[in-house]
């Protein structure tokens, strides 16, 4: 009896002691699985231990120029709560006051600091304006605040997909009066080296070359962007390598290229065979009917490389065309059903002219809770619970009623089921056999209903649904 009492007291003491001990924090993804890389012979981004990486991004291009520290934290906490894990930002974006009319090169950030020293009123990109004595918590220069933004992203277990500059404005100079060709063949490599060295130890950075531009817009700037890649890897690794030279040095950085929104003209157009380009990025912007064909075009190219949808149509209104929650869902689900490795959400202007969310200005906080943004978490839950990285697009399963463009139905096979995405409430006929269980996933609210089996293999979403995913178990 005494032994029993002693055992009970011992167990209780251990439980009580453990309750008051500080709990170990959950490891960040790169601490658990290693840094990111591209999987060999696969169209997938993964960690060094082989764990697949799911890219669910958001655009905050003007973060380092527009937002103060408190606003950075607010934005990041909101995006993370909605399932997003990659923040696409631009270090030198081009702040526009009285949005969108006035453009400011070398714009001061929220604390009044500029990125570069100015010589005769012209920014010198070889002289980053760095002052002694500051820190990311108490910035006294532009780059201290950049450090804060990058660190804030890291603390939340998110990834920073960083554009060193907005190429359309600062390299190609094709953005009209909003342009200034600051980066040339003579300085662009050294700027890349500065960034690569400054952030070499950061495990969560993905470098994004370009900046909303064709590499050949306004002339041939292909070599400019290759020089930037060489500079980034030299700064990160300490080694000098050329853009077409295979080297372990490239393992120090993960690199892609951000094009403009011209349909079917993406990073693979100029750089697919370049050693530095780890994966492709597409931008369709308003061309919502080109998402599937753009992805498929990239995935057919050799050598195999993953493709990420880096910028689609923003929720809200851009350049006269509006996207609502249904359009956001279509873009996102079509991205993954077509075989891409990631998708990025973005917000623009509301009906009252507030925004845009991608360069947070003019009452931007009220745009955080747009319906489409809130439904990204359902996308994430569905992808993760259905092992999205094993999906195999299987077009032949849809025999009639496929649709096209923005309304194209897409089929994939997993190791245990067939999944069909219906971007609208219409029917199609399938080539499937031995269906044992039928269910539907509601992309709008993340719920699932079962039943509704068809006797003739003709299926359509339940009444009242705008879109949905058919799940066939066999």
ABEGO torsion letter per residue (X at the ends): XAAAAAAAAAAAAAAAAAAABBBBBBBBAAAAAEBBBBBBGBBBBBBAAGBBBBBBBBBBAAAAAABBAAAAAAAAAAAAAAGBABBBBBABAGBBBGOAABBBBGBBBAAGBBABBBBGGBBBAABBBBBBGBBAABBABAAAAAAAAAAAAAAAGBBBBBBABBAAAAAAGAAEAABBBABBAAAAAAAAAAAAAAAAABAABBBBBEGGBBAABGEBAAAAAAAAAAAAAAAAAGBBBBAABBBAAAAABBBBBBBBABBGBBAAAAAAABAABABBBBBAEABAAAAAAAAAAAAABOBBBBBBBABBBBBEBBGGBBBBAAAAAAAAAAAAAAGBABBBBBBBBBAAGBOBAABBBGGAAAAAABAAAAAAAAAAAAAAAAGAAABBBBAAABABGAEBEAABBBBBBBAABBBBBBABBBBBBBBBBGBABBBBBBAAAGBBBBEGBBAAGBBBBBBGBABEBBBBBX
